[in-house]
């Protein structure tokens, strides 16, 4: 490896100091930093060679280091610790993204700009040290914040509790955090940005508070364990790919505030097979519901048994017709969990089976509108009380019909 580095160095280090506007590299020991110089200021562009600890110097060949470029260390599998000096003012987009071993970042006092996804998909990152004199960024409960209100990077425990003063969960803040099991949002949050929770493979449920008015593209994409979502009644649009490939998702009731659902928003959500879309939904993007990718044909196909429920003449009916999906008018009747048009002992048995499964921490089988139909008393739980009420209703209606 040393020889390979020295060969590269011979090619790029042509002078003792880099002329303005050119590229160069400086040997720091077991690795070399590549950089460019413009207006007598150096920007680190990458690392040649490998080392577990990267300490970026405040000067390179006599030029102050003021920036880390976009993608500079992206994909580096060796870095565990990176120290960024006070001289650095900006860190580019994806600068340290997808560094699987990166566990510690030290930010100097001079950093006033960090690009989107700068530290995204670094699953080992658990410690962020920010100089106390930094005017823009801070460490709050182990997490990186901008101006005290924007959460840039979560590096806390698996049961995530977002700081009460947070207003925006920024792009990729939880991206790829496979150990996150739950998230508690404060009512201060108004924006959950693009890909904020994408790839959180252990996240099982999400309760998005009504304070949230905006969801970003792909913000919960590929959360494969996600089963239930409570959507904010202040959100008007479900953006493209918002819940794409949430294969375990069973229940996400749509509030009447929703007016549009973007392309691929619930693509490949096979578990959510019976949904009701309110009449407020006027626009539904291509592949939003009832579709998945078939690896055998390398093409999209309809999810077998997927039913879209809604009102006659609605966007939901048109979407179902265009996609050749089953459409049914209105909500499922209360208690009719198997959607056969009758409320009887079969439905009560299904509710009991669902309760037995979920109370044993096994995945339930009810999806979408079926959850609403099964929750007879509307308390948010599906249990033996609901089954008893359904049986009582069936018994009463059977006597009445005689």
C-alpha positions as CSV (number, residue, x, y, z in Angstrom):
1,X,0.0,0.0,0.0
2,X,2.9,2.3,0.8
3,X,4.3,1.8,-2.6
4,X,1.0,2.5,-4.3
5,X,0.7,5.8,-2.4
6,X,4.2,6.9,-3.3
7,X,3.5,6.3,-7.0
8,X,0.4,8.4,-6.8
9,X,2.2,11.1,-4.9
10,X,4.9,11.3,-7.5
11,X,2.2,12.0,-10.1
12,X,0.5,14.8,-8.2
13,X,3.1,16.4,-6.0
14,X,5.1,18.2,-8.7
15,X,6.1,21.2,-6.7
16,X,6.7,22.0,-3.0
17,X,3.6,24.3,-2.9
18,X,0.5,24.1,-5.0
19,X,0.0,27.0,-7.4
20,X,-3.3,28.8,-7.1
21,X,-6.1,27.0,-8.9
22,X,-4.3,23.6,-9.1
23,X,-4.6,20.3,-7.3
24,X,-2.0,18.7,-5.1
25,X,-1.6,16.2,-2.2
26,X,0.2,16.2,1.1
27,X,1.7,13.2,2.8
28,X,0.6,13.0,6.5
29,X,2.1,9.6,7.2
30,X,0.0,6.5,6.4
31,X,-2.3,8.5,4.2
32,X,-2.3,11.5,2.0
33,X,-4.8,14.3,1.7
34,X,-5.6,15.6,-1.8
35,X,-6.7,19.2,-2.1
36,X,-7.2,22.1,-4.4
37,X,-6.2,25.8,-3.9
38,X,-8.2,28.8,-5.0
39,X,-7.8,32.3,-3.9
40,X,-5.0,31.2,-1.6
41,X,-7.4,28.9,0.3
42,X,-7.2,25.1,0.4
43,X,-10.1,22.7,0.0
44,X,-9.6,19.0,1.0
45,X,-10.9,16.8,-1.8
46,X,-10.1,13.4,-0.6
47,X,-7.8,10.9,1.0
48,X,-5.2,8.7,-0.7
49,X,-4.2,5.7,1.3
50,X,-5.8,4.6,4.6
51,X,-5.8,5.4,8.3
52,X,-8.2,5.0,11.1
53,X,-7.7,8.5,12.4
54,X,-7.8,11.5,10.0
55,X,-6.7,14.8,11.5
56,X,-7.1,17.5,8.9
57,X,-4.4,20.2,9.3
58,X,-5.3,23.9,9.5
59,X,-2.8,24.5,6.7
60,X,-1.6,22.6,3.6
61,X,1.6,23.8,1.9
62,X,1.2,27.2,3.6
63,X,-2.5,27.7,2.5
64,X,-5.2,27.8,5.2
65,X,-7.6,24.8,4.9
66,X,-11.1,26.4,4.8
67,X,-13.3,23.7,3.2
68,X,-13.9,19.9,2.9
69,X,-15.3,19.3,-0.6
70,X,-18.4,17.4,-1.7
71,X,-17.9,13.6,-1.5
72,X,-14.3,14.1,-0.1
73,X,-14.3,11.1,2.1
74,X,-17.5,9.4,0.9
75,X,-17.3,5.6,1.0
76,X,-14.0,5.5,3.0
77,X,-14.1,2.2,4.9
78,X,-11.1,2.9,7.1
79,X,-11.8,6.1,8.9
80,X,-13.0,5.8,12.5
81,X,-12.2,9.3,13.8
82,X,-12.0,12.6,11.9
83,X,-10.9,15.9,13.4
84,X,-11.8,19.0,11.6
85,X,-9.8,22.2,12.5
86,X,-11.1,25.6,13.4
87,X,-9.9,26.9,10.1
88,X,-12.5,24.9,8.1
89,X,-15.6,27.0,7.4
90,X,-17.7,24.6,5.2
91,X,-18.2,20.8,4.8
92,X,-19.6,19.8,1.5
93,X,-22.6,17.5,0.6
94,X,-22.0,13.8,1.3
95,X,-18.4,14.7,2.5
96,X,-18.4,11.8,4.9
97,X,-21.4,9.8,3.8
98,X,-21.3,6.0,3.8
99,X,-18.2,5.6,6.0
100,X,-19.2,2.5,7.9
101,X,-16.5,2.6,10.5
102,X,-16.7,6.3,11.3
103,X,-17.5,6.6,15.0
104,X,-16.3,10.1,16.1
105,X,-16.4,13.5,14.5
106,X,-14.8,16.6,16.0
107,X,-15.9,20.0,14.5
108,X,-13.9,23.1,15.0
109,X,-15.3,26.6,15.9
110,X,-15.1,27.9,12.3
111,X,-17.6,25.6,10.6
112,X,-20.7,27.6,9.6
113,X,-22.0,25.5,6.7
114,X,-22.6,21.7,6.5
115,X,-24.0,20.4,3.2
116,X,-26.9,17.9,2.9
117,X,-26.1,14.3,3.7
118,X,-22.6,15.2,4.9
119,X,-22.6,12.4,7.5
120,X,-25.4,10.2,6.2
121,X,-25.2,6.4,6.3
122,X,-22.5,6.2,8.9
123,X,-24.0,3.5,11.2
124,X,-21.2,3.5,13.7
125,X,-21.2,7.3,14.3
126,X,-22.0,7.8,18.0
127,X,-20.0,10.8,19.1
128,X,-20.0,14.3,17.8
129,X,-17.8,16.8,19.5
130,X,-18.5,20.4,18.6
131,X,-16.3,23.3,19.7
132,X,-18.2,25.3,22.3
133,X,-17.3,28.5,20.5
134,X,-19.0,27.4,17.2
135,X,-21.8,29.9,16.6
136,X,-23.9,27.7,14.3
137,X,-23.6,24.0,15.3
138,X,-23.9,22.3,18.6
139,X,-24.1,18.9,20.2
140,X,-27.5,18.4,21.8
141,X,-28.0,15.1,23.7
142,X,-25.4,13.5,21.4
143,X,-26.9,14.8,18.2
144,X,-25.8,17.5,15.7
145,X,-27.9,20.6,15.5
146,X,-27.8,23.7,13.4
147,X,-29.0,26.9,15.1
148,X,-30.4,24.8,17.9
149,X,-33.5,23.9,16.0
150,X,-32.5,21.8,12.9
151,X,-31.5,18.2,13.6
152,X,-28.8,17.3,11.1
153,X,-27.6,14.0,12.5
154,X,-29.0,11.7,15.1
155,X,-26.4,9.7,17.0
156,X,-28.4,8.7,20.1
157,X,-29.9,5.5,21.4
158,X,-32.3,3.1,19.6
159,X,-35.4,4.5,21.3
160,X,-35.0,8.0,19.8
161,X,-36.3,11.0,21.6
162,X,-36.0,14.2,19.5
163,X,-35.1,17.3,21.4
164,X,-38.2,19.4,22.3
165,X,-37.0,22.6,20.5
166,X,-36.5,20.8,17.2
167,X,-38.3,22.4,14.2
168,X,-36.8,20.5,11.3
169,X,-35.5,16.9,11.0
170,X,-33.1,17.5,8.1
171,X,-32.3,15.4,5.0
172,X,-30.9,12.0,6.0
173,X,-30.8,12.8,9.7
174,X,-31.6,9.1,10.6
175,X,-30.7,7.6,7.2
176,X,-29.5,4.0,7.5
177,X,-29.8,3.9,11.4
178,X,-30.7,0.3,11.4
179,X,-30.9,0.0,15.2
180,X,-33.6,2.7,15.6
181,X,-36.7,1.0,17.1
182,X,-38.9,4.0,18.0
183,X,-39.0,7.8,17.5
184,X,-40.7,10.3,19.8
185,X,-41.5,13.6,18.0
186,X,-42.0,16.8,20.0
187,X,-44.9,19.1,18.9
188,X,-42.3,21.7,17.9
189,X,-41.4,19.7,14.7
190,X,-42.9,21.1,11.5
191,X,-40.8,19.5,8.8
192,X,-39.5,16.0,8.3
193,X,-37.2,16.4,5.3
194,X,-36.2,14.2,2.3
195,X,-34.9,10.7,3.3
196,X,-34.9,11.7,7.0
197,X,-35.6,8.1,8.2
198,X,-34.9,6.1,5.0
199,X,-33.4,2.7,5.7
200,X,-34.3,2.6,9.4
201,X,-34.8,-1.2,9.2
202,X,-35.9,-1.7,12.8
203,X,-38.4,1.1,13.1
204,X,-41.8,-0.4,13.8
205,X,-44.3,2.4,14.3
206,X,-44.4,6.2,13.8
207,X,-46.7,8.8,15.3
208,X,-46.3,12.0,13.3
209,X,-47.7,14.9,15.4
210,X,-50.1,17.4,13.9
211,X,-47.4,20.1,14.2
212,X,-45.8,18.5,11.1
213,X,-46.9,20.2,8.0
214,X,-44.4,18.9,5.5
215,X,-43.0,15.4,4.7
216,X,-40.0,15.1,2.4
217,X,-39.5,12.8,-0.5
218,X,-38.6,9.3,0.6
219,X,-38.6,10.3,4.2
220,X,-39.5,6.8,5.4
221,X,-38.5,4.8,2.4
222,X,-37.3,1.2,2.9
223,X,-38.2,1.1,6.6
224,X,-39.0,-2.6,6.1
225,X,-40.2,-3.3,9.7
226,X,-42.5,-0.3,9.8
227,X,-46.1,-1.6,10.6
228,X,-48.2,1.4,11.5
229,X,-48.1,5.1,10.8
230,X,-50.2,7.8,12.3
231,X,-50.2,10.7,9.8
232,X,-50.3,14.3,10.8
233,X,-53.7,16.0,10.2
234,X,-51.8,19.1,9.1
235,X,-50.0,17.4,6.1
236,X,-51.6,18.0,2.8
237,X,-49.3,16.0,0.5
238,X,-47.7,12.6,0.8
239,X,-44.6,13.1,-1.4
240,X,-43.1,10.7,-3.9
241,X,-41.5,7.5,-2.5
242,X,-42.4,8.6,1.1
243,X,-43.1,5.0,2.3
244,X,-41.7,3.2,-0.8
245,X,-40.7,-0.4,0.1
246,X,-42.2,-0.3,3.6
247,X,-43.1,-4.0,3.1
248,X,-44.5,-4.6,6.6
249,X,-46.7,-1.5,6.6
250,X,-50.3,-2.5,7.5
251,X,-52.0,0.6,8.7
252,X,-51.7,4.3,7.7
253,X,-55.1,6.0,8.0
254,X,-55.4,9.0,5.7
255,X,-56.7,12.2,7.4
256,X,-59.0,14.4,5.4
257,X,-56.3,17.0,5.1
258,X,-54.5,14.9,2.4
259,X,-55.0,16.3,-1.1
260,X,-52.3,14.5,-3.1
261,X,-50.2,11.3,-3.0
262,X,-47.0,11.3,-5.0
263,X,-45.5,8.8,-7.4
264,X,-44.4,5.6,-5.6
265,X,-45.5,6.9,-2.2
266,X,-46.6,3.4,-1.1
267,X,-44.9,1.4,-3.8
268,X,-44.2,-2.2,-2.8
269,X,-46.2,-1.9,0.5
270,X,-47.8,-5.3,0.0
271,X,-49.0,-5.5,3.6
272,X,-51.2,-2.5,3.2
273,X,-53.7,-4.3,1.0
274,X,-57.0,-2.7,1.9
275,X,-56.9,1.1,2.2
276,X,-59.5,3.9,2.2
277,X,-58.6,7.2,0.5
278,X,-60.8,10.1,1.5
279,X,-62.5,12.3,-1.2
280,X,-60.1,15.1,-0.2
281,X,-57.4,13.2,-2.2
282,X,-57.5,14.8,-5.7
283,X,-54.2,13.7,-7.2
284,X,-52.6,10.3,-7.1
285,X,-49.2,9.8,-8.7
286,X,-48.2,6.8,-10.9
287,X,-47.4,3.6,-8.9
288,X,-48.6,5.2,-5.6
289,X,-50.5,2.2,-4.4
290,X,-51.0,-1.5,-5.1
291,X,-47.9,-1.9,-7.2
292,X,-44.5,-3.7,-6.6
293,X,-41.4,-4.7,-8.5
294,X,-41.3,-8.3,-9.8
295,X,-37.7,-9.5,-10.1
296,X,-38.7,-12.3,-12.4
297,X,-40.1,-10.0,-15.1
298,X,-38.0,-7.0,-14.1
299,X,-41.2,-4.9,-14.2
300,X,-43.9,-3.5,-12.0
301,X,-47.0,-5.6,-11.3
302,X,-50.2,-5.3,-9.3
303,X,-50.1,-6.6,-5.7
304,X,-52.5,-9.6,-5.6
305,X,-55.7,-8.9,-3.6
306,X,-55.0,-5.1,-3.2
307,X,-58.2,-3.2,-2.7
308,X,-58.6,0.6,-2.8
309,X,-61.7,1.9,-1.1
310,X,-63.1,5.4,-1.6
311,X,-66.0,7.4,-2.9
312,X,-67.7,7.0,-6.3
313,X,-66.3,9.4,-8.9
314,X,-63.2,10.1,-6.7
315,X,-59.5,10.1,-7.7
316,X,-59.2,6.8,-5.8
317,X,-61.7,5.1,-8.1
318,X,-60.0,6.5,-11.2
319,X,-56.6,5.4,-10.0
320,X,-57.9,1.9,-9.3
321,X,-59.6,1.7,-12.7
322,X,-56.4,3.0,-14.5
323,X,-54.3,0.4,-12.7
324,X,-56.8,-2.4,-13.0
325,X,-57.0,-2.7,-9.2
326,X,-60.1,-3.7,-7.2
327,X,-62.2,-0.7,-6.0
328,X,-64.9,-0.7,-3.3
329,X,-67.1,2.2,-2.3
330,X,-66.8,3.6,1.2
331,X,-65.2,2.4,4.3
332,X,-65.4,-1.2,5.4
333,X,-68.5,-1.6,7.6
334,X,-67.6,-1.6,11.2
335,X,-66.9,-5.2,12.2
336,X,-66.7,-6.5,8.7
337,X,-62.9,-7.2,8.8
338,X,-62.9,-9.8,6.0
339,X,-64.8,-7.5,3.7
340,X,-67.5,-10.1,2.7
341,X,-70.4,-7.8,3.4
342,X,-71.5,-9.5,6.6
343,X,-70.6,-8.9,10.3
344,X,-70.6,-12.3,11.9
345,X,-68.8,-14.9,14.0
346,X,-66.1,-15.3,11.4
347,X,-65.1,-11.6,11.9
348,X,-65.1,-12.1,15.6
349,X,-62.8,-15.1,15.3
350,X,-60.4,-13.1,13.0
351,X,-60.3,-10.3,15.6
352,X,-59.4,-12.8,18.3
353,X,-56.7,-14.3,16.1
354,X,-55.3,-10.9,15.4
355,X,-55.3,-10.0,19.1
356,X,-53.5,-13.3,20.0
357,X,-50.8,-12.6,17.4
358,X,-50.1,-9.0,18.3
359,X,-50.2,-9.6,22.1
360,X,-47.5,-12.2,21.6
361,X,-45.3,-9.7,19.7
362,X,-46.0,-11.5,16.4
363,X,-47.0,-9.4,13.3
364,X,-50.7,-8.9,12.8
365,X,-52.5,-9.7,9.5
366,X,-55.0,-6.9,9.4
367,X,-54.2,-4.1,6.9
368,X,-55.4,-0.6,6.2
369,X,-59.1,-0.2,6.5
370,X,-59.5,-3.7,8.2
371,X,-57.8,-2.3,11.3
372,X,-60.5,0.4,11.5
373,X,-63.3,-2.1,11.0
374,X,-61.9,-4.4,13.7
375,X,-61.5,-1.7,16.3
376,X,-65.2,-1.8,17.2
377,X,-65.1,0.5,20.2
378,X,-62.6,2.9,18.6
379,X,-60.1,2.9,21.4
380,X,-57.1,2.3,19.1
381,X,-56.6,-1.4,20.2
382,X,-57.8,-4.6,18.6
383,X,-58.6,-7.1,21.3
384,X,-61.1,-9.5,22.9
385,X,-63.4,-6.6,23.8
386,X,-63.9,-5.8,20.1
387,X,-64.4,-9.5,19.3
388,X,-67.1,-9.7,22.0
389,X,-68.8,-6.6,20.7
390,X,-68.9,-8.0,17.2
391,X,-70.3,-11.3,18.4
392,X,-73.0,-9.4,20.4
393,X,-73.9,-7.4,17.3
394,X,-74.1,-10.5,15.2
395,X,-76.3,-12.3,17.8
396,X,-78.6,-9.3,18.0
397,X,-78.9,-8.9,14.3
398,X,-79.5,-12.6,13.8
399,X,-82.5,-12.5,16.3
400,X,-83.8,-9.4,14.6
401,X,-83.7,-11.0,11.2
402,X,-85.8,-14.0,12.3
